[in-house]
C-alpha cells in the first residue's frame, strides 16, 4: 500500500484579495496580503512530491463556493473541495447546498472561538445527518472546552458524520503549554469518526516567532490519540508562509511524522490515505 499511495496536501486555500473581504487577516499578516492562485501552488507541489490536494474555503459567503469551483476546474491536482455553508442556520445551509453544493466533498464555516451551542439543536442535528447521508464531511477547529463539548456531542448524535479537526486543534506551542489541549484532543479522538490534520492554523502561526522546533511532543500525543488512519498531513498554504516556505513546512511536518510512524503503511495513511477516505477524493474507488 505504501508505495502506491497518492501523496496529498489535505488543507490549502486560494484567494484573490480584491475578490472578497478576509476579516481574519489583519495588519500582522501583510506577508500573505496578495493573490494566491492554482499556478502559484503547482510548482510547490511538484517540488515537494505532492500529487493531490484538498481545497478549503476561507471566506463565509456564497460567492466563495463559486470561486472554489472555478479554482478546482482550473487545477487538476485538486482532489476535493471543502465549501462554505452557514451551518448555524440550517434552512440557509440547505438552500446554499442546493444552489452550489454539487461539486463539494465537505463543508465548513469559520467559527473562531464563538460558542457552538447551536450544533446540538434538533434542526442542526438533522442538517448534519443529511450532510452525512450525502457523503459530505465537516471541517472544524474546536479550541475551547465548550466547543469541544459541542463537537463531541454532535459526533455522538450523528455517528455516521465524518468530522475533520483542522490544525491539531490549536496546540499551545507558543506558551509551551499542554492542558486543556491534550485532554480536549483525547476527548475528540474518543469519537471514532473524527480525524485530525497535522498542520498549524493562523492563530498559532501569528503568535509564534518562527517555525516551531517544539512540535514533537504535540505530534506524539496526536499520533497516540488518533493513530495513522485518522491523521492527515496538511500545509495550510498560503497561511503557512507567515512562518515558513511551503517546502520547509511540508518537509518539517513530513519528517516529524516519519519519525513517529516508521511503518510504510502507517506513513502512507497520513500522507494521503486518510484524506482520500475522509474526503472521498477524485479518483478514489
ROZAKOL-653618 format. One record per residue: residue in one letter; x, y, z of N, C-alpha, C in turn; residue number from 1. Coordinates in Angstrom, 1 decimal. Atoms other than C-alpha are relative to their C-alpha. Layout:
% residues N
SITE residuo    n.x    n.y    n.z   ca.x   ca.y   ca.z    c.x    c.y    c.z num
SITE       A      X      Y      Z      X      Y      Z      X      Y      Z NUM
...
***
This chain:
% residues 285
SITE residuo    n.x    n.y    n.z   ca.x   ca.y   ca.z    c.x    c.y    c.z num
SITE       X    0.8   -1.2    0.0    0.0    0.0    0.0    0.9    1.3    0.0   1
SITE       X   -0.8   -1.2   -0.2    2.7    2.5    1.0    0.6    0.5   -1.3   2
SITE       X   -0.7   -0.4    1.2    4.4    2.5   -2.5   -1.0    0.6   -1.0   3
SITE       X    0.9   -0.4    1.1    1.2    3.2   -4.5   -0.9    1.2    0.5   4
SITE       X    0.9   -1.0   -0.5   -0.5    5.8   -2.2    0.3    1.4   -0.6   5
SITE       X   -0.1   -1.4    0.5   -1.2    9.3   -3.6    0.4    0.9    1.2   6
SITE       X   -0.4   -1.0   -1.0    0.6   12.0   -1.6   -0.9    1.2   -0.1   7
SITE       X    1.0   -1.0    0.1   -2.0   14.6   -0.7    0.2    1.0    1.1   8
SITE       X    0.1   -1.1   -1.0   -1.9   18.0    1.0   -1.4    0.3    0.3   9
SITE       X    1.4    0.1   -0.3   -5.1   17.9    2.9   -0.6    1.4    0.4  10
SITE       X    0.6   -1.3   -0.4   -5.6   21.7    3.5    0.8    1.1   -0.6  11
SITE       X   -0.6   -1.3    0.6   -4.8   24.8    1.4   -1.2    0.8   -0.5  12
SITE       X    0.9   -1.0    0.5   -6.5   27.9    0.1    0.5    0.6   -1.3  13
SITE       X   -0.3   -1.0    1.1   -6.6   30.1   -3.0   -0.9    1.2    0.3  14
SITE       X    0.8   -1.2    0.0   -7.7   33.7   -3.0    0.6    1.1   -0.8  15
SITE       X   -0.4   -1.3    0.6   -7.6   37.0   -4.8   -0.5    1.1    0.9  16
SITE       X    0.3   -0.9   -1.1   -7.5   39.8   -2.3   -1.1    1.0   -0.4  17
SITE       X    1.1   -0.9    0.4   -9.8   42.1   -4.4   -1.3   -0.6   -0.1  18
SITE       X    1.3    0.7    0.2  -12.5   39.5   -4.7   -0.8   -0.2    1.2  19
SITE       X    0.7    0.2   -1.2  -13.5   39.2   -1.1    0.7    0.6    1.2  20
SITE       X   -0.6   -0.4   -1.3  -13.0   40.5    2.4    0.4   -1.2    0.8  21
SITE       X   -0.5    1.1   -0.8  -11.0   38.3    4.7    0.2    0.6    1.4  22
SITE       X    0.0   -0.6   -1.3  -11.8   39.5    8.2    1.0   -0.6    1.0  23
SITE       X   -1.0    0.6   -0.9   -9.4   37.1    9.8    1.4    0.4   -0.3  24
SITE       X   -1.4   -0.5    0.3   -6.4   38.8    8.1    0.1    1.4    0.4  25
SITE       X   -0.2   -1.4   -0.4   -5.1   42.0    9.7    1.4    0.5   -0.3  26
SITE       X   -1.3   -0.6    0.4   -2.0   44.2    9.7    1.2   -0.9    0.5  27
SITE       X   -1.1    0.9   -0.3    0.1   41.3   11.2    0.2   -1.0   -1.1  28
SITE       X    0.0    1.0    1.1   -0.5   39.3    8.0    0.3    0.6   -1.3  29
SITE       X   -0.4   -0.7    1.3    1.0   41.6    5.4    0.7   -1.0   -0.9  30
SITE       X   -0.8    1.0    0.9    3.2   38.7    4.1   -0.9   -0.8   -0.9  31
SITE       X    0.9    0.8    0.9    0.1   37.0    2.7   -1.1    0.8   -0.5  32
SITE       X    1.0   -0.9    0.5   -1.8   40.0    1.6    0.2    0.2   -1.5  33
SITE       X   -0.2    0.0    1.5   -1.6   39.1   -2.1   -0.8   -1.2   -0.5  34
SITE       X    0.8    1.1    0.6   -3.3   36.8   -4.6    0.8   -1.3    0.1  35
SITE       X   -0.5    1.4    0.1   -2.7   33.0   -4.4   -0.9   -0.8   -0.9  36
SITE       X    0.8    0.7    1.0   -3.8   31.0   -7.4    0.5   -1.4   -0.3  37
SITE       X   -0.5    1.3    0.3   -3.5   27.5   -8.7    1.4   -0.1   -0.6  38
SITE       X   -1.4    0.0    0.6   -0.4   28.4  -10.8    1.0    0.2    1.1  39
SITE       X   -0.9   -0.2   -1.1    1.3   29.6   -7.6    0.4   -1.3    0.7  40
SITE       X   -0.2    1.2   -0.8    0.9   26.3   -5.8    0.6   -1.2   -0.9  41
SITE       X   -0.4    1.1    0.8    1.6   24.0   -8.8    1.5   -0.4    0.1  42
SITE       X   -1.5    0.3   -0.1    5.4   24.3   -8.7    0.4   -0.4    1.3  43
SITE       X   -0.3    0.4   -1.4    5.5   24.0   -4.9   -0.4   -1.5    0.1  44
SITE       X    0.4    1.4   -0.1    3.6   20.7   -5.1    0.9   -0.9   -0.7  45
SITE       X   -0.9    0.8    0.7    5.8   19.3   -7.8    1.3   -0.2    0.7  46
SITE       X   -1.2    0.1   -0.7    8.9   20.1   -5.9    0.0   -0.9    1.3  47
SITE       X    0.2    0.7   -1.2    7.5   18.6   -2.7   -0.4   -1.5   -0.2  48
SITE       X    0.4    1.4    0.2    6.3   15.4   -4.4   -1.5   -0.2    0.4  49
SITE       X    1.4    0.1   -0.4    2.6   16.2   -3.6   -0.8   -0.1   -1.3  50
SITE       X    0.7    0.3    1.2    0.2   14.8   -6.2   -1.4    0.6    0.0  51
SITE       X    1.4   -0.4    0.0   -3.2   15.9   -5.0   -0.3    0.9    1.3  52
SITE       X    0.3   -1.0   -1.1   -4.8   18.5   -2.6   -1.5    0.0    0.3  53
SITE       X    1.4   -0.3   -0.4   -7.9   19.4   -0.7   -0.1    1.5    0.2  54
SITE       X    0.2   -1.5    0.0   -9.0   23.0   -1.3   -1.1    0.4    1.0  55
SITE       X    0.9   -0.3   -1.1  -10.7   24.6    1.7   -0.4    1.5   -0.1  56
SITE       X    0.5   -1.4    0.0  -12.9   27.7    1.9    0.7    0.8    1.0  57
SITE       X   -0.6   -1.0   -0.9  -11.5   30.8    3.6   -0.9    1.2    0.3  58
SITE       X    0.9   -1.1   -0.1  -14.4   33.2    3.4   -1.5   -0.5    0.2  59
SITE       X    1.4    0.5   -0.2  -18.0   32.8    4.7   -1.0    0.8   -0.8  60
SITE       X    0.9   -0.7    0.8  -20.1   33.9    1.8   -0.3   -0.9   -1.2  61
SITE       X    0.3    0.9    1.2  -21.9   32.2   -1.2    0.9    0.1   -1.1  62
SITE       X   -0.9   -0.2    1.1  -19.6   33.7   -3.7    1.3   -0.9    0.1  63
SITE       X   -1.2    0.8   -0.2  -16.7   31.7   -2.1   -0.2   -1.4   -0.7  64
SITE       X    0.2    1.4    0.6  -18.3   28.4   -3.3    0.2    0.1   -1.5  65
SITE       X   -0.2   -0.1    1.5  -18.4   29.7   -6.9    1.4    0.2   -0.3  66
SITE       X   -1.4   -0.1    0.3  -14.8   30.7   -6.7    0.7   -1.3    0.2  67
SITE       X   -0.6    1.3   -0.2  -13.8   27.3   -5.3   -0.2   -0.9   -1.1  68
SITE       X    0.3    0.9    1.1  -15.5   25.5   -8.1    0.8    0.5   -1.3  69
SITE       X   -0.9   -0.5    1.2  -13.6   27.7  -10.7    1.4   -0.4    0.3  70
SITE       X   -1.4    0.4   -0.3  -10.3   27.1   -8.9    0.2   -1.5   -0.2  71
SITE       X   -0.1    1.4    0.1  -10.9   23.4   -8.8    0.0   -0.5   -1.5  72
SITE       X    0.1    0.3    1.4  -11.8   23.3  -12.5    1.4    0.4   -0.7  73
SITE       X   -1.3   -0.5    0.5   -8.5   25.2  -13.2    1.2   -0.9    0.4  74
SITE       X   -1.1    0.7   -0.6   -6.3   23.0  -11.0   -0.3   -1.5    0.0  75
SITE       X    0.3    1.4    0.1   -6.3   19.3  -12.0    0.5   -0.7    1.3  76
SITE       X   -0.5    0.6   -1.2   -4.4   18.5   -8.8   -1.0    0.1    1.2  77
SITE       X    1.0   -0.1   -1.0   -7.4   19.5   -6.6   -0.9   -1.3    0.0  78
SITE       X    0.7    1.2   -0.1   -8.9   16.2   -5.5   -1.3    0.1    0.8  79
SITE       X    1.2   -0.2   -0.7  -11.6   17.5   -3.2   -0.1    1.5    0.4  80
SITE       X    0.3   -1.4   -0.4  -13.2   20.8   -2.2   -0.9    0.0    1.2  81
SITE       X    0.8   -0.2   -1.2  -14.5   21.8    1.2   -0.6    1.4   -0.1  82
SITE       X    0.6   -1.3    0.2  -17.0   24.6    0.6   -0.6    0.6    1.3  83
SITE       X    0.6   -0.7   -1.1  -18.9   27.0    2.8   -1.4   -0.3    0.1  84
SITE       X    1.5    0.0   -0.3  -22.3   26.6    4.4   -0.2    0.8    1.3  85
SITE       X    0.3   -0.7   -1.2  -23.9   28.8    7.0   -0.7   -1.0    1.0  86
SITE       X    0.5    1.1   -0.7  -24.2   25.9    9.3   -0.9    0.3    1.3  87
SITE       X    0.8   -0.4   -1.2  -25.7   27.8   12.3   -1.4    0.3   -0.4  88
SITE       X    1.4   -0.3    0.5  -28.8   28.5   10.1   -0.3   -1.2   -0.9  89
SITE       X    0.2    1.2    0.9  -29.9   25.0    8.8   -0.8    0.3   -1.2  90
SITE       X    0.8   -0.2    1.2  -32.5   26.4    6.4    0.8    0.7   -1.0  91
SITE       X   -0.9   -0.7    1.0  -30.0   28.8    4.8    1.1   -1.0   -0.5  92
SITE       X   -1.0    0.9    0.5  -27.4   26.0    4.7   -0.6   -1.0   -1.0  93
SITE       X    0.6    0.9    1.0  -29.8   23.7    2.9   -0.2    0.7   -1.3  94
SITE       X    0.2   -0.8    1.2  -30.6   26.4    0.4    1.4    0.2   -0.7  95
SITE       X   -1.3   -0.3    0.7  -26.9   27.2   -0.3    0.6   -1.3   -0.5  96
SITE       X   -0.4    1.3    0.5  -26.1   23.5   -0.6   -0.7   -0.4   -1.3  97
SITE       X    0.7    0.3    1.3  -28.8   23.1   -3.2    0.5    0.8   -1.1  98
SITE       X   -0.4   -0.9    1.0  -27.6   26.1   -5.0    1.4   -0.3   -0.6  99
SITE       X   -1.4    0.1    0.4  -23.9   25.3   -5.1    0.8   -1.3    0.3 100
SITE       X   -0.7    1.1   -0.6  -23.1   22.0   -3.5    0.4   -1.2   -0.8 101
SITE       X   -0.1    1.3    0.7  -22.9   19.5   -6.3    1.5   -0.4   -0.1 102
SITE       X   -1.4    0.4    0.2  -19.1   19.7   -6.5    0.8   -0.1    1.3 103
SITE       X   -0.8    0.0   -1.2  -18.1   19.8   -2.9    0.1   -1.4    0.6 104
SITE       X   -0.2    1.2   -0.7  -16.8   16.9   -0.8   -0.1    0.1    1.5 105
SITE       X    0.2   -0.3   -1.5  -17.1   18.6    2.6   -0.4    1.4    0.1 106
SITE       X    0.5   -1.4   -0.2  -18.3   21.8    4.2    0.7    0.5    1.3 107
SITE       X   -0.6   -0.7   -1.1  -17.0   24.3    6.7   -0.6    1.4    0.2 108
SITE       X    0.1   -1.4   -0.2  -17.7   27.7    8.2    1.0    0.4    1.1 109
SITE       X   -1.0   -0.4   -1.0  -15.3   29.8   10.3   -0.7    0.3    1.3 110
SITE       X    0.7   -0.1   -1.3  -16.1   29.6   14.0    0.8    0.7    1.0 111
SITE       X   -0.8   -0.7   -1.0  -13.2   31.2   15.8   -0.1   -0.6    1.3 112
SITE       X    0.2    0.5   -1.4  -13.8   30.9   19.5   -1.5    0.2    0.4 113
SITE       X    1.4   -0.2   -0.4  -17.6   31.5   19.4   -0.6   -1.2    0.5 114
SITE       X    0.7    1.2   -0.5  -19.9   29.2   21.3   -0.6   -0.8   -1.1 115
SITE       X    0.6    0.8    1.0  -21.2   26.3   19.3   -1.2   -0.7    0.6 116
SITE       X    1.2    0.6   -0.6  -24.4   25.7   21.3   -1.0   -0.4   -1.1 117
SITE       X    0.9    0.3    1.1  -26.3   25.7   18.0    0.2   -1.4   -0.6 118
SITE       X   -0.2    1.3    0.6  -24.7   22.5   17.0   -0.9   -1.1    0.4 119
SITE       X    0.8    1.1   -0.5  -26.9   20.4   19.2   -1.5    0.2    0.1 120
SITE       X    1.4   -0.2    0.1  -30.2   21.9   18.4   -0.6   -1.0   -1.0 121
SITE       X    0.6    1.0    0.8  -32.6   19.4   16.8    0.1    0.2   -1.5 122
SITE       X   -0.1   -0.3    1.4  -32.6   21.1   13.4    1.4   -0.1   -0.5 123
SITE       X   -1.4    0.1    0.4  -28.8   21.3   13.4    0.4   -1.5   -0.1 124
SITE       X   -0.3    1.4    0.0  -28.5   17.6   14.2   -0.6   -0.6   -1.3 125
SITE       X    0.7    0.5    1.3  -31.0   16.9   11.3    0.8    0.4   -1.2 126
SITE       X   -0.8   -0.4    1.1  -28.9   19.0    9.0    1.3   -0.8   -0.2 127
SITE       X   -1.3    0.8    0.1  -25.6   17.2    9.8   -0.3   -1.5   -0.3 128
SITE       X    0.3    1.3    0.4  -27.4   13.9    9.5   -0.2    0.0   -1.5 129
SITE       X    0.2   -0.1    1.4  -28.4   15.0    6.0    1.3    0.1   -0.8 130
SITE       X   -1.4   -0.1    0.6  -24.8   16.0    5.2    0.7   -1.3    0.0 131
SITE       X   -0.6    1.3   -0.1  -23.6   12.7    6.4   -0.6   -1.0   -1.1 132
SITE       X    0.6    0.8    1.0  -26.1   10.9    4.2    0.4    0.3   -1.4 133
SITE       X   -0.4   -0.4    1.3  -25.0   12.9    1.2    1.5   -0.3   -0.2 134
SITE       X   -1.4    0.4    0.1  -21.4   11.7    1.9    1.0    1.2    0.2 135
SITE       X   -0.8   -1.1   -0.3  -20.1   15.1    3.0    0.6    0.0    1.4 136
SITE       X   -0.7   -0.2   -1.3  -17.5   15.7    5.7   -0.2    1.4    0.6 137
SITE       X    0.0   -1.3   -0.7  -17.3   18.6    8.2    1.3    0.3    0.6 138
SITE       X   -1.2   -0.5   -0.6  -14.2   20.6    9.0   -0.3    1.0    1.0 139
SITE       X    0.2   -1.0   -1.1  -13.9   22.5   12.2    1.3    0.0    0.9 140
SITE       X   -1.1   -0.1   -0.9  -11.3   23.8   14.7   -0.5    0.3    1.4 141
SITE       X    0.4   -0.3   -1.3  -12.6   23.4   18.2    1.2    0.3    0.9 142
SITE       X   -1.1   -0.4   -0.8  -10.2   25.3   20.5   -0.3    0.2    1.5 143
SITE       X    0.4   -0.2   -1.4  -12.2   25.9   23.7   -0.7   -1.3    0.5 144
SITE       X    0.6    1.1   -0.6  -13.6   23.4   26.1   -1.5   -0.1   -0.4 145
SITE       X    1.4    0.0    0.4  -17.2   24.5   25.2   -0.1   -0.5   -1.4 146
SITE       X    0.0    0.4    1.4  -16.5   24.0   21.5    0.2   -1.5   -0.1 147
SITE       X   -0.3    1.4    0.0  -15.0   20.6   22.2   -1.2   -0.8    0.5 148
SITE       X    1.2    0.6   -0.5  -18.1   19.6   24.2   -1.0   -0.1   -1.1 149
SITE       X    1.1   -0.1    1.0  -20.4   20.7   21.4    0.3   -1.0   -1.2 150
SITE       X   -0.4    0.9    1.1  -18.4   18.8   18.7   -0.1   -1.4    0.4 151
SITE       X    0.1    1.3   -0.5  -18.2   15.7   20.8   -1.5   -0.5    0.0 152
SITE       X    1.4    0.3   -0.1  -22.0   15.8   21.4   -0.6   -0.2   -1.3 153
SITE       X    0.5    0.2    1.4  -22.7   16.2   17.7    0.5   -1.3   -0.6 154
SITE       X   -0.6    1.3    0.5  -20.3   13.3   16.9   -0.8   -1.2    0.5 155
SITE       X    0.7    1.1   -0.6  -22.2   11.1   19.3   -1.4    0.0   -0.5 156
SITE       X    1.4    0.0    0.5  -25.6   12.2   17.9   -0.1   -0.4   -1.4 157
SITE       X    0.0    0.3    1.4  -24.6   11.7   14.3    1.3   -0.8   -0.3 158
SITE       X   -1.3    0.8    0.0  -22.0    8.8   14.4    0.5   -0.2   -1.5 159
SITE       X   -0.4    0.2    1.4  -22.0    8.5   10.6    0.6    1.2   -0.7 160
SITE       X   -0.6   -1.2    0.5  -20.8   12.0   10.1    1.6    0.0    0.1 161
SITE       X   -1.4    0.0    0.0  -17.1   12.2    9.1    0.4    1.5    0.4 162
SITE       X   -0.4   -1.3   -0.5  -15.6   15.1   11.1    1.6    0.1    0.0 163
SITE       X   -1.5   -0.2    0.1  -12.1   16.6   10.5    0.3    1.2    0.8 164
SITE       X   -0.4   -1.1   -0.9  -10.5   18.7   13.2    1.3    0.6   -0.7 165
SITE       X   -1.1   -0.7    0.7   -8.1   21.2   11.5    1.1    0.4    1.0 166
SITE       X   -1.1   -0.6   -0.6   -4.7   22.3   12.6    0.4   -0.5    1.4 167
SITE       X   -0.3    0.6   -1.3   -4.1   19.9   15.5   -0.8    0.5    1.2 168
SITE       X    0.8   -0.5   -1.1   -6.9   21.6   17.4    0.7    1.2    0.8 169
SITE       X   -0.7   -1.1   -0.6   -4.6   24.6   18.1    0.8   -0.4    1.3 170
SITE       X   -0.8    0.3   -1.2   -1.9   23.2   20.4    0.7    1.2    0.6 171
SITE       X   -0.5   -1.3   -0.6   -0.5   25.8   22.9    1.5    0.0   -0.1 172
SITE       X   -1.4    0.1    0.2    3.0   25.6   21.4    0.7    1.4    0.4 173
SITE       X   -0.5   -1.3   -0.3    3.5   29.4   21.8    0.3    0.2    1.5 174
SITE       X   -0.2   -0.2   -1.5    3.2   29.1   25.6    0.7   -1.2    0.6 175
SITE       X   -0.5    1.3   -0.5    4.8   25.7   25.9   -1.0   -0.7    0.9 176
SITE       X    1.0    0.6   -0.9    1.5   24.6   27.4   -0.4   -1.4   -0.4 177
SITE       X    0.5    1.3    0.3   -0.3   21.3   27.4   -1.5   -0.2    0.2 178
SITE       X    1.5    0.1   -0.3   -3.7   21.4   29.1   -0.6    1.4   -0.2 179
SITE       X    0.9    1.2    0.2   -6.5   21.7   28.4    0.0   -0.6   -1.4 180
SITE       X    0.0    0.5    1.4   -5.5   21.0   24.8    0.1   -1.5    0.0 181
SITE       X   -0.2    1.4    0.1   -4.3   17.5   25.5   -1.2   -0.8    0.4 182
SITE       X    1.3    0.7   -0.4   -7.5   16.4   27.3   -1.0    0.2   -1.1 183
SITE       X    1.0   -0.3    1.0   -9.7   18.1   24.7    0.3   -0.9   -1.3 184
SITE       X   -0.3    0.8    1.1   -7.8   16.3   21.9   -0.3   -1.5    0.2 185
SITE       X    0.3    1.3   -0.4   -8.2   13.0   23.7   -1.5   -0.3   -0.1 186
SITE       X    1.5    0.1    0.1  -12.0   13.6   24.0   -0.5   -0.1   -1.4 187
SITE       X    0.3    0.0    1.4  -12.2   14.3   20.3    0.3   -1.4   -0.6 188
SITE       X   -0.5    1.3    0.5  -10.2   11.2   19.5   -0.9   -1.2    0.4 189
SITE       X    0.9    1.0   -0.5  -12.6    9.1   21.5   -1.2   -0.2   -0.9 190
SITE       X    1.1    0.1    0.9  -15.2    9.7   18.8    0.6   -0.6   -1.3 191
SITE       X   -0.8    0.8    1.0  -14.1    7.1   16.1   -0.1    0.6   -1.4 192
SITE       X    0.1   -0.6    1.4  -15.3    9.2   13.1    0.8    1.3   -0.1 193
SITE       X   -0.7   -1.3    0.0  -13.2   12.3   14.0    1.5   -0.3   -0.5 194
SITE       X   -1.4    0.0    0.4   -9.9   12.8   12.1    0.6    1.3    0.3 195
SITE       X   -0.8   -1.1   -0.5   -7.2   15.3   12.7    1.1    0.4   -1.1 196
SITE       X   -1.0   -0.4    0.9   -5.0   17.4   10.4    1.3    0.4    0.7 197
SITE       X   -1.3   -0.4   -0.5   -1.3   17.7   11.1    0.4    1.3   -0.8 198
SITE       X   -0.2   -1.3    0.6   -1.0   21.4   10.3   -0.1    1.1    1.1 199
SITE       X    0.1   -1.1   -0.9   -0.8   24.8   12.0   -0.9    1.1   -0.5 200
SITE       X    0.9   -1.0    0.4   -3.5   27.4   11.9    0.5    1.4    0.2 201
SITE       X   -0.5   -1.4    0.1   -3.3   31.2   11.5    0.2    0.6    1.4 202
SITE       X   -0.2   -0.5   -1.4   -3.7   31.9   15.3    1.4   -0.3    0.5 203
SITE       X   -1.3    0.4   -0.5   -0.6   29.9   16.1    1.1    0.5   -0.8 204
SITE       X   -1.0   -0.6    0.9    1.3   31.0   13.1    0.3    1.4    0.2 205
SITE       X   -0.2   -1.4   -0.4    0.7   34.6   14.1    0.7    0.1    1.3 206
SITE       X   -0.5   -0.1   -1.4    1.7   34.0   17.7    1.5   -0.4    0.1 207
SITE       X   -1.4    0.5   -0.1    5.0   32.1   17.0    0.9    1.0   -0.6 208
SITE       X   -1.0   -0.9    0.6    8.2   34.0   16.3    0.6   -0.6   -1.3 209
SITE       X   -0.5    0.7    1.2    9.2   31.4   13.7   -0.6   -1.4   -0.1 210
SITE       X    0.5    1.4    0.1    8.6   27.8   12.6    0.4   -0.7    1.3 211
SITE       X   -0.3    0.6   -1.3    8.3   25.8   15.8    0.9   -1.2    0.0 212
SITE       X   -0.8    1.2   -0.2   11.0   23.4   16.9   -0.5   -0.9    1.1 213
SITE       X    0.5    0.7   -1.1    8.8   22.1   19.7   -1.2   -0.8   -0.3 214
SITE       X    1.2    0.7    0.4    6.3   20.2   17.7   -0.1   -1.5    0.5 215
SITE       X   -0.1    1.4   -0.1    7.4   16.7   18.6   -1.0   -0.6    1.1 216
SITE       X    0.8    0.6   -1.0    5.6   16.2   21.9   -1.5    0.1   -0.3 217
SITE       X    1.4   -0.2    0.4    2.3   17.6   20.5   -0.3   -1.0   -1.1 218
SITE       X    0.3    1.0    1.0    2.6   15.3   17.4    0.0   -1.4    0.6 219
SITE       X    0.0    1.4   -0.7    3.4   12.3   19.6   -1.3   -0.2    0.6 220
SITE       X    1.3    0.2   -0.6    0.2   12.9   21.5   -1.1   -0.2   -1.0 221
SITE       X    1.0    0.2    1.1   -1.8   13.3   18.3    0.0   -1.4   -0.6 222
SITE       X   -0.2    1.3    0.5   -0.4   10.1   17.0   -0.6   -1.1    1.0 223
SITE       X    0.4    0.9   -1.1   -1.1    8.3   20.3   -1.6    0.0    0.0 224
SITE       X    1.4   -0.1   -0.1   -4.7    9.6   20.3   -0.8   -0.5   -1.2 225
SITE       X    0.7    0.3    1.2   -5.7    9.2   16.7    0.5   -1.1   -0.8 226
SITE       X   -0.5    1.1    0.8   -3.4    6.7   15.1    0.1    0.5   -1.5 227
SITE       X   -0.2   -0.5    1.4   -2.3    7.0   11.4   -1.3    0.0   -0.8 228
SITE       X    1.2    0.1    0.8   -5.7    6.0   10.0   -1.0    1.2    0.2 229
SITE       X    0.8   -1.2   -0.2   -7.2    9.3   11.4    0.8    1.2    0.0 230
SITE       X   -0.9   -1.2    0.1   -4.3   11.7   10.8    0.2    0.2   -1.5 231
SITE       X   -0.4   -0.4    1.4   -3.6   13.6    7.6    0.9    1.2    0.0 232
SITE       X   -1.0   -1.1    0.1   -0.7   15.9    6.6   -0.6    1.1   -0.8 233
SITE       X    0.6   -1.2    0.6   -1.7   19.4    5.6    0.9    1.2    0.1 234
SITE       X   -0.9   -1.2   -0.1    0.2   22.6    4.8   -0.6    1.2    0.5 235
SITE       X    0.7   -1.2   -0.2   -2.4   25.3    5.3    0.7    1.2   -0.8 236
SITE       X   -0.5   -1.0    0.9   -0.8   27.2    2.4   -1.1    0.8   -0.5 237
SITE       X   -1.2   -0.8   -0.2   -0.6   30.1    1.9    0.2    0.6    1.4 238
SITE       X   -0.1   -0.6   -1.4   -1.2   31.0    5.6    1.3   -0.4    0.6 239
SITE       X   -1.2    0.5   -0.6    1.8   28.9    6.5    1.2    0.8   -0.4 240
SITE       X   -1.1   -0.9    0.4    4.0   31.4    4.6    0.3    1.1    0.9 241
SITE       X   -0.3   -0.9   -1.1    3.8   33.6    7.6    1.2   -0.4    0.8 242
SITE       X   -1.1    0.5   -0.8    6.4   31.4    9.2    1.0   -0.9   -0.8 243
SITE       X   -0.9    0.9    0.7    8.0   29.1    6.6   -0.5   -0.1   -1.5 244
SITE       X    0.4    0.3    1.4    8.1   28.3    2.9   -0.8   -1.2   -0.1 245
SITE       X    0.8    1.2    0.2    5.9   25.6    1.5    1.0   -1.2    0.2 246
SITE       X   -0.9    1.2   -0.1    8.9   23.3    1.1    0.5   -0.3    1.4 247
SITE       X   -0.5    0.2   -1.3   10.3   23.9    4.5   -1.1   -0.5    1.0 248
SITE       X    1.1    0.4   -0.9    6.9   23.5    6.3   -0.3   -1.5   -0.3 249
SITE       X    0.4    1.4    0.4    6.0   20.3    4.3    1.1   -1.0    0.4 250
SITE       X   -1.1    0.9   -0.3    9.4   18.8    4.8    0.1   -0.2    1.5 251
SITE       X   -0.1    0.2   -1.5    9.4   19.5    8.6   -1.2   -0.8    0.5 252
SITE       X    1.1    0.8   -0.5    5.9   18.1    9.1    0.1   -1.5   -0.4 253
SITE       X   -0.1    1.3    0.4    6.6   15.1    7.0    1.1   -0.8    0.7 254
SITE       X   -1.1    0.6   -0.7    9.9   14.4    8.7   -0.4   -0.4    1.4 255
SITE       X    0.4    0.3   -1.3    8.3   14.6   12.1   -0.9   -1.2    0.1 256
SITE       X    0.9    1.1    0.1    5.6   12.2   11.1    0.7   -1.3   -0.3 257
SITE       X   -0.8    1.2    0.4    8.1    9.8    9.5    0.7   -0.6    1.3 258
SITE       X   -0.7    0.4   -1.2   10.0    9.7   12.8   -1.0   -0.8    1.0 259
SITE       X    1.0    0.7   -0.9    6.8    8.7   14.7   -0.6   -1.2   -0.6 260
SITE       X    0.7    1.1    0.7    5.5    6.3   12.1    0.9   -0.6   -1.0 261
SITE       X   -1.0    0.6    1.0    8.3    4.2   10.6   -0.6   -1.0   -0.9 262
SITE       X    0.7    1.0    0.9    5.8    1.7    9.1   -0.4    0.7   -1.3 263
SITE       X    0.4   -0.6    1.2    5.4    2.4    5.4   -1.5    0.2   -0.2 264
SITE       X    1.4    0.0    0.1    1.7    1.6    5.5   -0.6    1.1    0.9 265
SITE       X    0.5   -1.0   -0.9    1.1    3.9    8.5    0.3    1.4   -0.6 266
SITE       X   -0.4   -1.2    0.6    3.1    6.7    6.8   -0.9    0.3   -1.2 267
SITE       X    0.8   -0.2    1.2    1.1    6.2    3.6   -1.4    0.5    0.4 268
SITE       X    1.3   -0.4   -0.4   -2.1    6.7    5.5    0.0    1.5    0.3 269
SITE       X   -0.1   -1.4   -0.4   -1.0   10.1    7.0    0.3    0.9   -1.2 270
SITE       X   -0.3   -0.8    1.2    0.4   11.2    3.6   -1.0    0.1   -1.0 271
SITE       X    1.0   -0.1    1.0   -2.7   10.6    1.7   -1.2   -0.9    0.2 272
SITE       X    1.1    0.9   -0.1   -4.8    7.6    2.5   -1.1    0.4    0.9 273
SITE       X    1.1   -0.4   -0.9   -6.7    9.1    5.4   -0.8    1.1   -0.6 274
SITE       X    0.7   -1.1    0.7   -7.5   12.3    3.5   -0.9   -0.5   -1.1 275
SITE       X    0.8    0.5    1.1   -8.7   10.3    0.5   -1.2   -0.7    0.5 276
SITE       X    1.2    0.7   -0.6  -11.0    8.3    2.7   -1.0    1.0    0.6 277
SITE       X    0.9   -0.9   -0.7  -12.4   11.2    4.7   -0.7    0.9   -1.1 278
SITE       X    0.6   -1.0    1.0  -13.0   13.5    1.6   -0.5   -0.7   -1.2 279
SITE       X    0.4    0.8    1.2  -13.7   10.7   -0.9    0.4    0.8   -1.3 280
SITE       X   -0.6   -0.8    1.0  -11.4   12.4   -3.3   -0.2   -0.6   -1.4 281
SITE       X    0.1    0.4    1.4  -11.5   12.3   -7.1    1.0   -1.2   -0.3 282
SITE       X   -0.8    1.1    0.3  -10.1    9.0   -8.4    0.0   -1.1    1.0 283
SITE       X    0.1    1.1   -1.0  -10.8    7.1   -5.2   -1.1   -1.0   -0.3 284
SITE       X    1.0    1.1    0.4  -12.5    3.8   -5.9   -0.8   -0.3    1.2 285
***
